[in-house]
Structure formats: structure tokens, C-alpha cells
Amino acid sequence: MFKVLQTMMLKKCPMVLLLQVHHLTKIFTTIFLPLFTTLVNLLLLVTLLP
């Protein structure tokens, strides 16, 4: 079943794959960026604190 789906996906336009990748990167940035910024802020706070 999975192989059939895979072949169907491969036969389809690569645009679909690109869109999927784009969607994943969007999700990644929306989740990772705020986390990263908060981490940086925390580190700055810790370093600035006496």
C-alpha cells in the first residue's frame, strides 16, 4: 500500500513535494524561532545578571 502511494507521489509533479517541504519549513520556523529567541534572551539575562 505504501509503495503504491510512493509511486503515485513520485509520478505527480515535484511541485507537490516542494510545497510539502515549504509547509514543513514554515511550521519549523514558527515553532523554532520563538524558542530560539527566548533561549537567547534567557542567556542574555543570565550573563547580564551579577
VMD Tcl script that draws the C-alpha trace (Angstrom):
set ca {
  {0.00 0.00 0.00}
  {2.73 2.43 0.97}
  {4.74 1.68 -2.17}
  {1.72 2.42 -4.33}
  {1.31 5.77 -2.59}
  {5.01 6.45 -3.00}
  {4.92 5.76 -6.74}
  {1.84 7.96 -7.09}
  {3.61 10.77 -5.26}
  {6.71 10.36 -7.41}
  {4.65 10.37 -10.59}
  {2.98 13.58 -9.51}
  {4.58 16.92 -10.16}
  {7.63 17.70 -7.94}
  {5.71 20.87 -7.08}
  {3.75 18.87 -4.52}
  {6.97 17.82 -2.81}
  {8.24 21.38 -2.87}
  {5.01 22.60 -1.32}
  {5.26 19.97 1.40}
  {8.84 20.99 2.16}
  {7.81 24.63 2.23}
  {4.97 23.81 4.62}
  {7.35 21.90 6.88}
  {9.86 24.74 6.93}
  {7.05 27.16 7.77}
  {5.98 25.02 10.70}
  {9.60 24.63 11.78}
  {10.24 28.37 11.72}
  {7.01 29.20 13.54}
  {7.91 26.72 16.30}
  {11.69 27.04 16.41}
  {12.20 30.79 16.05}
  {10.26 31.84 19.18}
  {12.01 29.10 21.17}
  {15.39 30.24 19.91}
  {14.68 33.90 20.70}
  {13.53 33.06 24.22}
  {16.66 30.98 24.76}
  {18.87 33.84 23.61}
  {17.00 36.27 25.85}
  {17.41 33.95 28.82}
  {21.12 33.57 28.13}
  {21.49 37.35 27.90}
  {19.63 37.79 31.17}
  {21.84 35.22 32.88}
  {25.03 36.83 31.58}
  {23.86 40.33 32.49}
  {22.84 39.36 35.99}
  {25.65 39.91 38.51}
}
mol new
graphics top color blue
foreach p $ca { graphics top sphere $p radius 0.5 }
foreach p [lrange $ca 0 end-1] q [lrange $ca 1 end] { graphics top cylinder $p $q radius 0.2 }
display resetview
